[in-house]
Amino acid sequence: MINAIGIPSKGVAHFVEKIIPLYAALSTPLVISISAPTADGFACLARDLSLPGVAAIEANISCPNIEEDGKAFAMNADSTAAVTRALRAATDLPLWIKLTPNTGDMPAVARAGKPRERMRWSSPTRFCRWRSISRRSNPASAMSWGLSGPAVKPIVLRHVFQCANAVDIPIIGCGGISSADDVVEYMLAGARAVQVGTATFLQPNIMPRIIEDLQAFCYHRQINRVSDLTGALLIEEADESDLSWLDPQ
Ligand SMILES: Cc1cc2nc3c(=O)[nH]c(=O)nc-3n(C[C@H](O)[C@H](O)[C@H](O)COP(=O)(O)O)c2cc1C
């Protein structure tokens, strides 16, 4: 799928007053996704949205950075480090840093998304999105669109594998997932969790189906916990003689 929707919204005040309370009342943890054109903008949003009932903040740094000619923050390690530092100083909530596959050096960007030891880092860096806040529709989006769905899966899967080998922080895989097999591939490559987007446009009930199929996958292979799949193919842990458990009994 190609999209360029820009997602206009009624702004932060409306979101805080009218939208957050609706979602905070539900039993599932609420993760708020933010996007801004500058590092300061990210920090302001993170600070303003660190509210009771919010479980985590996701920063979508695959959006254009106007301080760097409109390149996505996550396209290089320095701007990733700068925005991550600003975010970490702005909120005590767990932070999810959403990267982009459009970089030439994913391991370096992933490392840059992990603050230095002297900084307080109470949370993992991950890929994910839940609720979006965009301040206004961006006309440039008509010339700079997002590609998603099965076409991106092989690329993102490789990035997840590279990141999982480069950093020791949990990763959420996101890109082209439309079945339990896709989830298994992402988890074997090192993802701790996954996100499903485009597939829900085709099959709105795909999430419970994936969960059921994943349970069946694990059951038939006597895998006690889905989390046992995570990282089974990572370089330091790979042991080909152990992979027979992937075949159904
Ligand atoms: C219509 C549409 C709107 C999207 N809007 C956002 C957004 O506002 N913020 C964000 O971080 N990602 C956004 N994305 C990207 C998705 O969250 C996801 O990262 C991407 O689509 C890859 O996953 P998928 O192949 O499962 O869709 C959007 C994707 C689509 C298709």
The ligand as a Gaussian input file, in Angstrom:
#p B3LYP/6-31G(d) Opt

LIG

0 1
 C       -2.807000       4.579000       6.041000
 C       -1.579000       4.513000       6.901000
 C       -1.352000       5.523000       7.855000
 C       -0.216000       5.480000       8.665000
 N       -0.017000       6.470000       9.607000
 C        1.049000       6.404000      10.442000
 C        1.238000       7.383000      11.461000
 O        0.464000       8.313000      11.623000
 N        2.306000       7.263000      12.286000
 C        3.184000       6.216000      12.163000
 O        4.127000       6.129000      12.937000
 N        3.040000       5.282000      11.178000
 C        2.003000       5.353000      10.334000
 N        1.832000       4.410000       9.352000
 C        2.853000       3.354000       9.200000
 C        2.429000       2.097000       9.952000
 O        2.300000       2.346000      11.326000
 C        3.447000       0.975000       9.752000
 O        4.683000       1.373000      10.306000
 C        3.666000       0.654000       8.305000
 O        2.448000       0.697000       7.599000
 C        4.301000      -0.743000       8.134000
 O        3.520000      -1.755000       8.700000
 P        2.422000      -2.589000       7.855000
 O        3.118000      -3.127000       6.635000
 O        1.932000      -3.643000       8.786000
 O        1.350000      -1.613000       7.480000
 C        0.712000       4.424000       8.521000
 C        0.470000       3.413000       7.560000
 C       -0.652000       3.451000       6.759000
 C       -0.868000       2.358000       5.740000

